Amino acid sequence: MGSLVLYCVLSRVLKNNRNLEIIHRDAFQGATGPEVLDVSATALRRLPAHGLESVLVLFAQSAYDLKRLPPLKGMGSLREAHLTYNSHCCALLSWSPHRDFSTKAPWDNFSTSCKEGNPSARFQRVIGGTGDTPPLGGWSFYSDSDLQDTAFQDVDDLYSQLVDFCRSIICTPEEDAFNPCEDLAGFSFLRVAIWFINILAITGNLMVLLVFFSSRNKLTVPRFLMCHLAFADLCIGVYLLVIATVDLRTRGHYSQHAIEWQTGPGCNAAGFLSVFGGELSVYTLSTITLERWHTITNALHVKRHLVLTKAAGIMAAGWFLCLGMGMLPLVGVSSYTKVSMCLPMDIETPLAQTFIIIILLLNVGAFIVVCVCYVLIYLAVKNPEVPERSADTRIAKRMAVLIFTDFLCMAPISFFAISAAFKFPLITVTNSKILLVLFFPINSCANPFLYAIFTKAFRKDAYQLMNAMGCRKSKANIYHLKACCSENAVNSNLRSNNKDAQTGVNMAPVSHQDLQRKDEQEIT
């Protein structure tokens, strides 16, 4: 009767109580019951850690602030749960087969008996025992004569308790396509790969920023753009580092922390870094490619070259655009909380679907622009008078690698993402993590090497930095001498060309070769 009264009080007072935020941790301590606890549609943030041992049925639907369950060992009698988040059901169902009943000696071996497919075999295993299992789940003080004297109704009660114990918890809502019952990384090999990739991306891009910021050379447009590209790719590396750290901390029990993580500020910050960094990288990559094409095809027209002030204006517009894209999911256009990887996969509203499709189409368009520009650059650099040049071969190989890495990064993700954006998913969230870890950060890892570290201009800056630190002085002096000679030769030819132009003599081919050779250094 007392349990019934307490149940009635709890179900009528706690349910739909929007002002209920806290229940004292010892509120149910020492009480008999409740067997049914209903905290649906409340603002409750946590359930008490003690006093829930006798709860058989838990209702916590539309309790959106209840983002974490109490210690599962304190809910040993739970048989049915109707919750708000499917991740909580994942936690309950994964814990249910491994319950700790050490405080109830008669049930010590019931968990192993639950593995028997036939209920009668399970019961016989517990009552009669086997060579490996003592009779009656470890009750060694029960003799055969005691068991024979046991009333049939007692045996029926024991049988029903065994069947009840072996029955899994009924829990709703079940896992869905966006939130499967698995760890954050999903696969064991991804857990290793994500650490290797994020360390490579962070190290490479930090090295580029360090060398460029410490360089004593004049800040040119290519260097300025490379700094922006390195910062954007660094954001992707930091995003992967955050994901890898959370996966490491929640390994094996992510479901218990899923809602706190996905709805918390950490996931929103990680999602913002992924969108902002990814889009800024694509934007800067396109700008670098267009700048190179424009500079090489207009080698004779120095006044037409992109100057630093215009480049700063272009990048300011890109930052504004990419910041807006990263902020939109934070203000309700799509959401970073849909999946554990904190990417904007929410396409439930037409506005969110349009937002995702626009981002994907912009990325595809940027890839096409990069491919076309690199083909035009190669045609412009190739010297028609000399069919085979070693510089042409190097440039062609470098551009092939650049286009291939862009394709490898963009193609699979864009294909599957566009199909999912139109609500025809061709891949599960679990398998999409392979794309997000192995393909999405390819450019962030490759860009610092392909666009900076492997170029002559970067190596010159690096040696000069080491010279300032007291290392490799001879190599730095050689680069400095070569740079001075090259710059003097170009300037001399330009002055000569200007003088000859005033007297009517055309010396354009000479200066064109010099300027073209200077521009090739930015590529090779």
C-alpha positions as CSV (number, residue, x, y, z in Angstrom):
1,M,0.0,0.0,0.0
2,G,2.9,2.3,0.8
3,S,4.5,1.7,-2.6
4,L,1.2,2.4,-4.3
5,V,0.7,5.7,-2.4
6,L,4.3,6.7,-3.2
7,Y,3.8,5.8,-6.9
8,C,0.7,7.9,-7.1
9,V,2.4,10.8,-5.5
10,L,5.4,10.6,-7.9
11,S,3.4,10.1,-11.1
12,R,1.0,13.0,-10.4
13,V,3.4,15.5,-8.8
14,L,6.6,14.9,-10.8
15,K,5.2,14.4,-14.2
16,N,4.6,17.6,-16.2
17,N,6.2,19.6,-13.4
18,R,8.2,22.1,-15.5
19,N,9.7,23.8,-12.4
20,L,11.2,20.6,-11.1
21,E,15.0,20.8,-11.7
22,I,16.6,18.9,-8.8
23,I,15.8,15.9,-6.7
24,H,18.0,15.6,-3.7
25,R,20.4,12.6,-4.0
26,D,19.0,11.0,-0.8
27,A,15.4,11.8,-1.4
28,F,14.5,8.0,-1.9
29,Q,17.2,6.7,0.5
30,G,15.7,4.1,2.8
31,A,12.2,4.3,1.3
32,T,10.2,1.3,0.1
33,G,9.7,1.7,-3.6
34,P,8.9,3.4,-5.8
35,E,8.4,0.6,-8.4
36,V,7.3,3.1,-11.1
37,L,9.0,6.5,-11.4
38,D,7.6,9.1,-13.9
39,V,9.6,12.3,-14.4
40,S,8.3,13.0,-17.9
41,A,8.0,16.5,-19.2
42,T,10.0,18.0,-16.3
43,A,13.1,20.2,-16.2
44,L,15.0,17.6,-14.1
45,R,18.7,17.6,-14.7
46,R,19.7,14.5,-12.7
47,L,18.0,11.6,-11.0
48,P,19.1,10.8,-7.4
49,A,22.1,8.4,-7.2
50,H,20.6,6.4,-4.4
51,G,17.2,4.9,-3.6
52,L,16.3,3.7,-7.1
53,E,17.1,0.0,-6.5
54,S,13.4,-1.0,-6.5
55,V,12.3,0.9,-9.6
56,L,10.9,-1.5,-12.2
57,V,9.6,1.1,-14.7
58,L,11.1,4.5,-15.5
59,F,9.3,7.1,-17.5
60,A,11.4,10.1,-18.6
61,Q,9.9,11.2,-21.9
62,S,10.3,14.8,-23.0
63,A,12.7,15.4,-20.2
64,Y,15.2,17.2,-22.4
65,D,17.4,18.5,-19.5
66,L,18.0,14.9,-18.2
67,K,21.1,14.4,-20.3
68,R,22.8,11.8,-18.0
69,L,21.4,8.8,-16.2
70,P,22.4,8.0,-12.6
71,P,24.9,5.2,-11.9
72,L,23.4,2.1,-13.6
73,K,24.4,-0.2,-10.8
74,G,21.9,1.6,-8.6
75,M,19.0,0.6,-10.9
76,G,19.4,-3.2,-10.6
77,S,15.6,-4.0,-10.7
78,L,14.8,-1.9,-13.8
79,R,12.8,-3.8,-16.4
80,E,11.3,-1.1,-18.6
81,A,12.3,2.4,-19.5
82,H,10.7,5.0,-21.7
83,L,13.2,7.9,-22.1
84,T,13.9,11.0,-24.2
85,Y,17.2,10.1,-25.8
86,N,18.0,6.9,-27.6
87,S,21.6,7.1,-26.4
88,H,20.4,6.4,-22.9
89,C,18.7,3.3,-24.1
90,C,22.0,2.2,-25.7
91,A,23.6,2.6,-22.3
92,L,20.9,0.6,-20.5
93,L,20.8,-2.2,-23.0
94,S,24.6,-2.5,-23.1
95,W,24.7,-2.6,-19.3
96,S,21.8,-5.0,-18.8
97,P,23.5,-8.3,-19.7
98,H,26.4,-7.5,-17.4
99,R,24.5,-6.5,-14.2
100,D,26.3,-6.9,-10.9
101,F,24.2,-9.2,-8.6
102,S,27.0,-9.9,-6.2
103,T,24.9,-8.7,-3.3
104,K,22.3,-11.4,-4.0
105,A,24.2,-14.7,-3.6
106,P,21.5,-17.0,-5.0
107,W,21.9,-15.3,-8.4
108,D,25.6,-15.5,-8.7
109,N,25.5,-17.9,-11.7
110,F,22.2,-16.8,-13.2
111,S,23.9,-14.5,-15.7
112,T,25.8,-17.4,-17.2
113,S,22.7,-19.5,-17.2
114,C,20.9,-16.8,-19.3
115,K,23.1,-17.9,-22.2
116,E,21.2,-21.1,-22.6
117,G,18.7,-20.9,-25.4
118,N,16.1,-23.2,-23.8
119,P,14.4,-21.8,-20.6
120,S,14.1,-25.3,-19.2
121,A,17.8,-26.0,-19.8
122,R,18.6,-22.7,-18.1
123,F,16.5,-23.7,-15.1
124,Q,18.0,-27.2,-14.9
125,R,21.5,-25.6,-15.1
126,V,20.8,-23.5,-12.0
127,I,18.7,-26.0,-10.0
128,G,20.6,-29.2,-10.7
129,G,24.0,-27.8,-11.6
130,T,26.6,-29.3,-13.9
131,G,30.2,-30.3,-13.6
132,D,31.2,-26.7,-13.8
133,T,28.3,-25.1,-11.9
134,P,27.3,-25.8,-8.3
135,P,23.6,-26.5,-7.6
136,L,21.2,-23.6,-7.3
137,G,23.5,-20.9,-8.4
138,G,26.1,-21.5,-5.7
139,W,23.9,-22.4,-2.7
140,S,26.1,-25.2,-1.5
141,F,24.1,-25.6,1.7
142,Y,21.1,-27.0,-0.3
143,S,21.1,-30.8,-0.4
144,D,19.2,-33.0,-2.8
145,S,16.7,-33.9,0.0
146,D,16.1,-30.2,0.6
147,L,15.3,-29.7,-3.1
148,Q,13.0,-32.7,-3.1
149,D,11.0,-31.2,-0.2
150,T,10.6,-27.9,-1.9
151,A,7.0,-27.1,-2.8
152,F,6.2,-27.0,-6.4
153,Q,5.0,-23.4,-6.1
154,D,8.4,-22.4,-4.8
155,V,10.0,-24.0,-7.8
156,D,7.6,-22.2,-10.1
157,D,8.5,-18.9,-8.4
158,L,12.2,-19.5,-8.8
159,Y,11.7,-20.4,-12.5
160,S,9.7,-17.3,-13.1
161,Q,12.3,-15.2,-11.4
162,L,15.0,-16.7,-13.5
163,V,13.1,-16.0,-16.7
164,D,12.4,-12.5,-15.5
165,F,16.1,-12.0,-14.8
166,C,17.2,-13.2,-18.2
167,R,14.8,-11.0,-20.0
168,S,16.4,-7.8,-21.4
169,I,15.3,-4.4,-20.5
170,I,12.6,-2.9,-22.7
171,C,13.7,0.6,-23.6
172,T,12.5,3.3,-26.0
173,P,13.4,5.1,-28.1
174,E,15.7,2.6,-30.0
175,E,18.9,3.6,-31.8
176,D,18.4,5.4,-35.1
177,A,20.4,5.9,-38.2
178,F,22.1,9.0,-36.9
179,N,22.9,7.7,-33.4
180,P,23.9,4.0,-33.5
181,C,24.9,2.2,-30.3
182,E,28.6,2.5,-30.7
183,D,31.7,4.4,-29.6
184,L,32.5,7.8,-31.1
185,A,35.2,6.5,-33.5
186,G,33.1,3.5,-34.5
187,F,36.0,1.3,-35.6
188,S,39.2,0.4,-33.8
189,F,41.5,1.2,-36.8
190,L,39.9,4.7,-37.0
191,R,40.8,5.3,-33.4
192,V,44.4,4.9,-34.3
193,A,44.2,6.7,-37.7
194,I,42.5,9.8,-36.3
195,W,45.4,10.4,-33.9
196,F,48.0,10.0,-36.7
197,I,46.1,12.3,-39.0
198,N,45.4,15.1,-36.6
199,I,49.0,15.2,-35.3
200,L,50.2,15.3,-38.9
201,A,47.8,18.2,-39.8
202,I,48.6,20.2,-36.7
203,T,52.3,19.8,-37.0
204,G,52.6,20.5,-40.7
205,N,50.4,23.6,-40.6
206,L,52.0,25.0,-37.4
207,M,55.4,24.6,-39.1
208,V,54.2,26.6,-42.1
209,L,52.8,29.4,-39.9
210,L,56.0,29.5,-37.8
211,V,58.3,29.8,-40.8
212,F,56.2,32.4,-42.6
213,F,55.6,34.6,-39.5
214,S,59.3,34.5,-38.6
215,S,60.5,35.1,-42.1
216,R,62.4,38.3,-42.7
217,N,61.5,38.3,-46.4
218,K,58.9,40.6,-47.8
219,L,55.3,39.4,-47.3
220,T,54.2,38.5,-50.8
221,V,50.7,37.6,-51.9
222,P,51.5,33.8,-52.1
223,R,52.9,33.8,-48.6
224,F,49.9,35.8,-47.3
225,L,47.5,33.3,-48.9
226,M,49.5,30.3,-47.6
227,C,49.2,31.6,-44.1
228,H,45.4,31.7,-44.4
229,L,45.4,28.2,-45.9
230,A,47.6,26.9,-43.1
231,F,45.3,28.4,-40.4
232,A,42.2,26.9,-42.0
233,D,43.8,23.4,-42.2
234,L,45.0,23.8,-38.6
235,C,41.4,24.3,-37.6
236,I,40.6,20.9,-39.2
237,G,43.5,19.3,-37.3
238,V,42.2,20.8,-34.0
239,Y,38.7,19.5,-34.8
240,L,40.1,16.0,-35.2
241,L,42.1,16.3,-32.0
242,V,38.9,17.2,-30.1
243,I,37.1,14.2,-31.5
244,A,40.0,11.9,-30.8
245,T,40.3,13.1,-27.2
246,V,36.5,12.7,-26.5
247,D,36.6,9.2,-28.1
248,L,39.6,8.2,-25.9
249,R,37.9,9.4,-22.7
250,T,34.5,7.7,-23.4
251,R,35.8,4.5,-25.0
252,G,33.5,1.6,-24.1
253,H,30.8,3.8,-22.5
254,Y,30.2,6.6,-25.0
255,S,26.4,6.1,-24.8
256,Q,26.4,7.3,-21.2
257,H,28.0,10.6,-22.2
258,A,26.6,11.0,-25.7
259,I,23.9,13.6,-25.0
260,E,26.1,15.7,-22.7
261,W,28.7,15.7,-25.4
262,Q,26.5,16.3,-28.4
263,T,24.4,19.0,-26.8
264,G,27.3,20.7,-25.0
265,P,29.5,23.6,-26.0
266,G,32.4,21.2,-26.9
267,C,30.5,19.6,-29.8
268,N,29.3,23.0,-31.0
269,A,32.8,24.4,-31.0
270,A,34.2,21.3,-32.8
271,G,31.4,21.5,-35.4
272,F,32.1,25.2,-36.0
273,L,35.8,24.4,-36.5
274,S,35.0,21.7,-39.0
275,V,32.7,23.8,-41.1
276,F,34.7,27.1,-40.8
277,G,38.1,25.5,-41.3
278,G,36.9,23.3,-44.2
279,E,35.2,26.1,-46.1
280,L,38.0,28.6,-45.5
281,S,40.5,26.0,-46.8
282,V,38.4,25.4,-49.9
283,Y,38.0,29.2,-50.4
284,T,41.7,29.9,-49.9
285,L,42.8,27.0,-52.1
286,S,40.6,28.4,-54.9
287,T,42.0,31.9,-54.4
288,I,45.6,30.6,-54.5
289,T,45.0,28.7,-57.7
290,L,43.3,31.7,-59.4
291,E,46.1,34.0,-58.2
292,R,48.8,31.7,-59.7
293,W,46.9,31.4,-63.0
294,H,46.4,35.1,-63.2
295,T,50.0,35.9,-62.4
296,I,51.6,33.4,-64.8
297,T,49.3,34.2,-67.7
298,N,50.0,38.0,-67.1
299,A,53.7,37.7,-66.5
300,L,54.5,40.7,-68.7
301,H,51.9,42.9,-67.1
302,V,53.2,43.5,-63.6
303,K,50.5,46.1,-62.9
304,R,47.9,43.5,-63.4
305,H,49.3,41.2,-60.7
306,L,47.3,40.8,-57.5
307,V,48.6,43.2,-54.8
308,L,48.6,42.6,-51.1
309,T,45.7,45.0,-50.4
310,K,43.4,43.4,-52.9
311,A,44.4,39.9,-51.6
312,A,43.5,41.1,-48.0
313,G,40.1,42.3,-49.2
314,I,39.4,39.0,-51.0
315,M,40.4,37.0,-47.9
316,A,38.3,39.3,-45.6
317,A,35.3,38.5,-47.7
318,G,36.2,34.8,-47.5
319,W,36.5,34.9,-43.7
320,F,33.1,36.7,-43.5
321,L,31.5,34.0,-45.7
322,C,33.0,31.1,-43.9
323,L,32.3,32.5,-40.4
324,G,28.7,32.8,-41.5
325,M,28.5,29.2,-42.7
326,G,30.0,28.0,-39.4
327,M,27.6,30.1,-37.3
328,L,24.4,29.2,-39.1
329,P,24.0,25.7,-37.4
330,L,24.5,27.5,-34.0
331,V,21.5,29.6,-34.6
332,G,19.1,26.9,-35.8
333,V,19.9,26.4,-39.5
334,S,20.8,22.7,-39.3
335,S,22.5,21.5,-36.1
336,Y,25.8,20.2,-34.9
337,T,24.1,18.0,-32.3
338,K,22.6,15.4,-34.7
339,V,25.5,13.1,-34.8
340,S,28.4,12.2,-32.6
341,M,31.0,13.6,-35.0
342,C,29.4,17.1,-34.6
343,L,28.8,17.8,-38.3
344,P,25.7,19.6,-39.6
345,M,23.7,16.5,-40.8
346,D,20.3,17.8,-39.7
347,I,18.2,18.3,-42.9
348,E,14.8,18.0,-41.3
349,T,13.7,21.5,-42.4
350,P,13.8,22.9,-46.0
351,L,16.1,25.7,-44.9
352,A,18.6,23.3,-43.3
353,Q,18.5,21.0,-46.4
354,T,19.1,24.0,-48.7
355,F,22.0,25.2,-46.5
356,I,23.8,21.8,-46.7
357,I,23.2,21.5,-50.5
358,I,24.6,25.0,-51.1
359,I,27.8,24.1,-49.1
360,L,28.3,20.9,-51.0
361,L,27.7,22.5,-54.5
362,L,30.1,25.3,-53.6
363,N,32.8,22.7,-52.8
364,V,32.2,20.9,-56.0
365,G,32.4,24.2,-57.9
366,A,35.6,25.1,-56.2
367,F,37.2,21.7,-57.2
368,I,36.2,22.3,-60.8
369,V,37.8,25.8,-60.7
370,V,41.0,24.4,-59.3
371,C,41.3,21.7,-61.9
372,V,40.6,24.0,-64.8
373,C,43.1,26.6,-63.5
374,Y,45.9,24.1,-63.1
375,V,45.4,22.9,-66.6
376,L,45.6,26.4,-67.9
377,I,48.7,27.1,-65.8
378,Y,50.5,24.1,-67.2
379,L,49.7,25.2,-70.8
380,A,50.9,28.7,-70.0
381,V,54.2,27.6,-68.4
382,K,55.1,24.9,-71.0
383,N,57.6,26.4,-73.4
384,P,56.4,25.6,-77.0
385,E,59.9,26.1,-78.3
386,V,61.4,23.3,-76.2
387,P,59.2,20.2,-76.3
388,E,60.8,18.5,-73.3
389,R,61.8,20.6,-70.3
390,S,62.6,19.2,-66.8
391,A,60.7,22.1,-65.2
392,D,57.6,21.3,-67.2
393,T,57.8,17.7,-66.1
394,R,58.1,18.7,-62.4
395,I,55.3,21.2,-62.7
396,A,53.0,18.6,-64.4
397,K,53.7,16.1,-61.7
398,R,53.1,18.6,-58.9
399,M,49.8,19.7,-60.4
400,A,48.8,16.1,-61.0
401,V,49.4,15.4,-57.3
402,L,47.5,18.6,-56.3
403,I,44.5,17.7,-58.4
404,F,44.5,14.1,-57.3
405,T,44.5,15.0,-53.5
406,D,41.7,17.5,-54.1
407,F,39.7,14.8,-55.9
408,L,40.4,12.2,-53.3
409,C,39.2,14.6,-50.6
410,M,36.2,16.0,-52.3
411,A,34.7,13.3,-54.6
412,P,33.6,10.6,-52.1
413,I,32.4,13.0,-49.4
414,S,30.5,15.2,-51.9
415,F,28.9,12.2,-53.6
416,F,27.6,10.5,-50.5
417,A,26.8,13.9,-48.8
418,I,24.7,15.2,-51.7
419,S,22.8,11.9,-51.9
420,A,22.1,12.2,-48.1
421,A,21.1,15.8,-48.4
422,F,18.4,14.8,-50.9
423,K,17.3,12.2,-48.3
424,F,18.6,9.2,-50.3
425,P,21.5,8.1,-48.1
426,L,23.8,5.6,-49.7
427,I,25.9,5.0,-46.6
428,T,25.3,4.6,-42.9
429,V,26.6,7.0,-40.2
430,T,29.0,4.3,-39.0
431,N,30.6,3.9,-42.4
432,S,30.6,7.6,-43.0
433,K,33.1,8.0,-40.2
434,I,35.6,6.2,-42.4
435,L,35.2,9.1,-45.0
436,L,35.3,11.8,-42.3
437,V,38.5,10.5,-40.7
438,L,40.4,9.2,-43.8
439,F,39.2,11.4,-46.6
440,F,37.9,14.7,-45.2
441,P,41.3,15.8,-43.7
442,I,43.4,14.7,-46.7
443,N,43.8,18.3,-47.9
444,S,44.6,19.5,-44.4
445,C,47.5,17.1,-44.2
446,A,48.7,17.4,-47.8
447,N,48.3,21.2,-48.3
448,P,51.2,22.3,-46.0
449,F,53.5,20.0,-47.8
450,L,52.3,20.4,-51.4
451,Y,51.8,24.2,-51.3
452,A,54.6,25.2,-48.9
453,I,57.1,22.8,-47.4
454,F,58.0,21.1,-50.7
455,T,58.5,24.4,-52.5
456,K,61.8,26.2,-53.0
457,A,60.5,29.5,-51.5
458,F,59.5,27.8,-48.3
459,R,62.9,25.9,-48.0
460,K,64.6,29.2,-48.4
461,D,62.6,30.8,-45.6
462,A,63.2,27.7,-43.4
463,Y,66.9,27.8,-43.9
464,Q,67.0,31.5,-43.1
465,L,65.0,30.8,-39.9
466,M,67.5,28.1,-39.0
467,N,70.3,30.5,-39.7
468,A,68.8,33.0,-37.3
469,M,68.7,30.2,-34.7
470,G,72.4,29.3,-35.4
471,C,71.8,26.2,-37.6
472,R,72.7,25.4,-41.2
473,K,74.3,28.9,-41.8
474,S,76.1,27.8,-45.0
475,K,72.9,26.5,-46.6
476,A,71.0,29.7,-45.7
477,N,73.8,31.8,-47.2
478,I,73.6,29.9,-50.5
479,Y,69.8,30.4,-50.7
480,H,70.3,34.1,-49.8
481,L,72.9,34.5,-52.6
482,K,70.7,32.7,-55.1
483,A,67.7,34.9,-54.2
484,C,69.7,38.1,-54.5
485,C,71.2,37.1,-57.9
486,S,67.7,36.1,-59.3
487,E,66.1,39.2,-58.0
488,N,68.9,41.4,-59.5
489,A,68.7,39.6,-62.8
490,V,64.9,40.1,-63.1
491,N,65.1,43.7,-62.0
492,S,67.9,44.4,-64.5
493,N,66.0,42.9,-67.4
494,L,62.9,44.9,-66.4
495,R,64.9,48.1,-66.4
496,S,66.4,47.2,-69.7
497,N,63.0,46.3,-71.2
498,N,61.6,49.7,-70.1
499,K,64.5,51.6,-71.7
500,D,64.2,49.6,-74.9
501,A,60.5,50.1,-74.9
502,Q,61.1,53.9,-74.9
503,T,63.4,53.6,-77.9
504,G,61.1,51.2,-79.8
505,V,63.0,48.0,-79.2
506,N,61.0,45.0,-78.0
507,M,62.7,42.8,-75.4
508,A,59.6,41.2,-74.1
509,P,60.7,37.6,-74.6
510,V,63.7,38.0,-72.3
511,S,61.8,39.5,-69.5
512,H,58.9,37.0,-70.0
513,Q,61.2,34.1,-69.5
514,D,62.7,35.7,-66.3
515,L,59.3,36.4,-64.9
516,Q,58.0,33.0,-65.8
517,R,61.0,31.4,-64.2
518,K,60.3,33.4,-61.0
519,D,56.7,32.4,-61.0
520,E,57.6,28.7,-61.5
521,Q,59.4,28.8,-58.1
522,E,56.1,29.4,-56.4
523,I,54.9,26.1,-58.0
524,T,58.0,23.9,-57.8
